[in-house]
């Protein structure tokens, strides 16, 4: 049986994630990064028993909002100010806190995405800046890491690693735990509906022929989820190709990397990025220019993966896969 889940928790077939292009203006500090560009941000909406309210984004994709019993404010959602995948080379005098401030993210986001164990960085280190959305959960009596993970359909290990605590840690009532990439329910109100319409209008469609399929064969086991991603199951070792020409900004072999495992990120024209996760092999290096259809890696099951598949994200445009 082919696997479904990748770095992001699987959502029921009739629940689809929404993505919105972050239009935050660049800051002077961002110019210090090796790569920054607008990408897509997830809008975590609600799962429930009622029929979804859907909107046509003038594309082949249909985005939806659903309703349910859990009523949580959007203030309970944590979104990075600038949701871009970037690469940063640590400079002399940098600290995790100063780097986190530079990118307007939390220190834990850097630790989690780069498998940093000792809370320190050194000049010359290369960090992947992988902004993470999540849910702020205030601990109540009887809460455990496992129960919180179940509540938000998240991963216990992710919650533990992100918050720097063990799975067996006794939580203190009133403490706030961030659930990275958890699923959140919110009430559907007129303002939410208006926001959905606005989101669908912003989602760009890449020019015809911009993308090619990232692998030959395989079976799509999960539609749009997480950061505008789909999962395509295939045998370990199946070649993966660049869906479009561009420059490799991330090529990480080894480590959890925020659940992506071995991963590649390519920057393309039109402010588009593609991310390839859970790979078994990488055949390219950071900074390398690749052409459309060039073999860049092979299917694997690294990181947070329950079986061999390619998790491919398209950031900055509709995912055509």
C-alpha positions in Angstrom: 0.0 0.0 0.0 1.4 3.4 -0.9 1.9 6.0 1.8 0.1 9.3 2.1 1.6 11.5 4.7 4.6 13.8 4.2 5.8 16.5 6.4 2.3 17.8 6.8 -0.5 15.9 8.4 -2.9 14.2 6.0 -6.3 15.9 5.8 -9.4 14.0 5.0 -10.0 13.8 1.2 -12.8 16.4 1.2 -10.7 18.9 3.2 -8.2 20.9 1.2 -5.6 23.3 2.4 -5.6 26.9 1.1 -2.6 28.8 0.2 -2.1 32.5 -0.1 0.9 34.3 -1.6 2.5 36.5 1.0 2.8 40.0 -0.3 4.9 41.4 2.6 7.3 44.0 1.4 11.0 43.2 1.5 13.1 44.7 4.2 16.6 45.8 4.1 17.5 42.9 6.3 16.2 40.5 3.8 18.8 41.6 1.3 21.4 39.8 3.5 19.9 36.5 2.7 21.2 34.2 -0.1 17.6 33.7 -1.5 14.3 35.3 -0.6 11.1 35.4 -2.7 7.4 35.5 -2.2 5.9 32.0 -1.7 2.6 30.5 -0.6 1.3 30.5 2.9 -1.2 27.9 4.2 -4.5 29.1 5.6 -5.6 26.5 8.0 -9.4 26.2 8.0 -11.9 23.9 9.6 -12.7 20.3 9.4 -16.3 19.2 10.2 -19.4 17.5 9.2 -21.0 20.1 7.1 -20.7 20.5 3.3 -17.7 22.5 2.1 -18.3 26.0 0.7 -16.2 26.1 -2.5 -14.9 28.8 -4.8 -13.5 28.6 -8.3 -10.1 30.4 -8.5 -10.4 30.6 -12.3 -8.1 27.6 -12.4 -8.6 23.9 -12.5 -8.3 23.8 -8.7 -11.2 24.2 -6.3 -10.5 25.6 -2.9 -12.9 25.1 0.0 -13.8 26.1 3.5 -15.6 23.7 5.8 -17.3 24.1 9.2 -17.4 22.1 12.4 -17.8 22.1 16.1 -14.4 23.4 17.2 -14.4 27.2 17.4 -10.9 28.7 17.6 -9.9 32.2 16.8 -7.5 32.9 14.0 -5.3 34.4 16.7 -4.5 30.8 17.6 -2.8 30.4 14.3 0.9 31.4 14.0 1.9 32.5 10.5 5.5 33.7 9.7 5.7 37.3 8.7 7.6 36.3 5.6 6.8 32.8 4.6 9.8 32.3 2.2 12.2 29.4 1.9 15.7 31.0 2.1 19.3 30.1 2.8 21.4 32.0 5.3 25.2 31.7 5.9 25.9 32.4 9.5 28.2 35.4 10.0 30.6 36.2 12.9 28.6 37.4 15.9 25.4 35.9 14.8 23.2 34.0 17.3 20.1 32.0 16.9 18.1 34.8 18.4 19.5 37.5 16.0 19.0 35.3 13.0 15.4 34.5 14.1 14.8 38.3 14.5 16.2 38.9 11.0 13.7 36.6 9.4 10.8 37.4 11.8 10.5 33.7 12.9 11.0 31.9 16.2 14.3 30.4 17.3 12.7 27.0 17.5 11.8 27.2 13.8 15.5 27.4 13.0 16.4 24.6 15.4 13.6 22.3 14.1 14.3 22.9 10.4 18.1 22.4 10.7 18.4 19.6 13.2 20.4 21.8 15.6 21.0 19.9 18.8 23.1 22.2 21.0 21.3 25.5 20.5 24.4 27.2 18.9 25.6 28.1 15.4 29.0 29.0 14.1 30.3 31.4 11.4 30.1 29.6 8.1 27.2 27.4 8.9 24.5 27.3 6.3 20.9 27.4 7.6 17.7 26.7 5.7 15.2 29.2 6.8 12.0 27.3 6.6 9.2 29.4 8.2 6.7 27.2 10.0 3.0 27.8 10.6 1.4 26.3 13.6 -1.3 26.3 16.3 -0.8 27.8 19.7 -2.3 25.4 22.3 -2.7 26.4 25.9 -2.2 23.4 28.1 -5.2 22.2 30.1 -5.5 19.6 32.9 -4.7 16.2 31.6 -3.0 17.3 28.4 0.0 15.4 27.1 2.1 15.7 24.0 0.3 12.6 22.6 -3.2 14.0 23.3 -2.3 17.4 21.8 -0.9 15.7 18.7 -4.2 13.7 18.3 -6.3 16.8 18.8 -4.7 18.6 15.9 -3.8 15.6 13.8 -0.1 16.4 14.2 3.0 14.4 15.0 4.1 13.9 18.6 7.8 13.9 17.7 7.4 17.2 15.8 5.7 18.8 18.8 8.5 17.6 21.1 11.3 18.6 18.9 9.9 22.0 18.0 9.2 22.9 21.7 12.4 21.4 23.0 10.7 18.9 25.3 10.6 15.2 25.5 7.4 13.3 24.7 7.1 12.2 28.3 7.5 15.7 29.8 4.7 16.6 32.2 3.1 19.7 30.9 2.3 22.7 33.1 -1.3 24.0 33.0 -1.4 27.4 31.3 1.8 26.9 29.3 1.6 27.5 25.5 2.8 24.7 23.2 3.2 25.4 19.5 1.9 22.6 17.2 3.8 22.9 14.0 1.7 22.3 10.9 -1.3 21.2 12.9 -4.8 21.2 11.6 -7.0 23.9 13.1 -10.8 24.5 13.0 -12.2 28.0 12.8 -15.7 29.3 12.5 -16.8 30.2 9.0 -18.0 33.8 9.1 -18.7 36.4 6.4 -15.2 37.8 6.9 -13.6 34.3 6.5 -15.6 33.8 3.3 -14.4 37.1 2.0 -10.9 36.2 2.8 -11.2 32.9 0.9 -12.4 34.8 -2.2 -9.4 37.2 -1.9 -7.0 34.2 -1.5 -8.3 32.5 -4.6 -7.8 35.6 -6.7 -4.2 35.9 -5.6 -3.2 32.3 -6.5 -1.3 32.6 -9.8 -1.3 30.1 -12.7 2.1 29.4 -14.2 2.4 29.9 -18.0 1.3 26.9 -20.1 4.1 24.4 -20.3 6.0 26.0 -17.4 6.1 22.7 -15.5 6.7 19.1 -16.5 5.7 16.1 -14.3 8.5 15.5 -11.7 8.7 11.7 -12.3 7.5 9.0 -14.7 4.8 6.8 -13.4 3.8 6.8 -9.8 0.4 7.2 -8.2 -0.9 10.5 -6.6 -1.8 9.4 -3.1 -2.7 12.8 -1.7 -4.0 15.9 -3.4 -3.4 19.5 -2.4 -2.3 19.8 1.3 0.2 21.6 3.4 2.2 24.2 1.5 0.4 23.7 -1.8 1.8 20.1 -2.1 0.8 16.8 -3.5 2.2 13.3 -2.8 3.1 10.9 -5.6 4.0 7.4 -4.5 6.6 5.4 -6.4 9.3 2.9 -5.8 12.5 3.9 -4.0 15.1 5.0 -6.5 12.6 6.3 -9.1 14.3 9.2 -10.8 12.9 12.7 -10.0 13.4 15.6 -12.5 13.3 19.3 -12.2 9.8 20.4 -13.2 11.2 23.7 -14.6 14.6 25.3 -15.2 16.0 27.2 -12.3 18.7 27.5 -9.6 19.1 25.1 -6.7 18.9 27.0 -3.4 18.6 24.0 -1.1 20.0 20.5 -1.4 20.1 18.8 1.9 21.2 15.2 2.4 20.7 13.8 5.8 18.7 15.0 8.8 15.0 15.4 9.6 14.8 19.0 8.2 11.5 19.8 9.6 10.1 16.5 8.4 11.1 16.9 4.8 14.1 14.5 5.1 16.5 14.7 2.2 15.2 17.7 0.2 15.7 20.0 -2.7 14.4 23.5 -3.3 14.7 25.1 -6.8 14.0 28.8 -7.5 12.4 29.5 -10.9 11.3 32.5 -12.9 8.1 34.4 -11.9 9.0 34.1 -8.2 8.1 30.4 -8.1 9.8 27.8 -6.0 9.4 24.0 -6.1 10.3 21.8 -3.2 11.0 18.0 -3.5 11.0 16.0 -0.2 11.7 12.6 1.3 14.4 11.8 -1.3 16.8 8.8 -1.2 19.4 10.4 -3.4 20.4 13.9 -4.5 22.2 14.4 -7.7 22.7 18.2 -7.6 24.3 20.8 -5.3 23.3 24.2 -4.0 23.9 27.0 -6.4 23.7 24.8 -9.4 21.6 25.7 -12.4 19.3 23.0 -13.6 17.2 22.6 -16.8 13.7 21.4 -17.1 13.6 17.6 -17.1 17.1 17.2 -15.6 17.3 14.3 -13.1 17.9 15.9 -9.7 17.3 13.1 -7.2 15.4 9.8 -6.5 12.3 8.9 -4.6 12.8 7.8 -1.0 11.1 7.7 2.4 13.3 10.0 4.6 12.1 12.5 7.1 8.5 12.3 8.3 7.3 9.7 5.8 5.3 6.5 6.1 6.4 5.0 2.8 8.3 5.8 -0.4 6.8 8.9 -2.2 7.7 12.3 -3.5 6.2 15.2 -1.7 6.3 18.1 -4.1 5.4 21.7 -3.3 4.8 24.5 -5.8 5.2 27.9 -4.0 4.1 31.0 -5.9 1.7 29.3 -8.4 -1.1 26.7 -8.6 0.3 23.2 -8.2 -0.6 21.4 -11.5 0.3 17.9 -10.4 
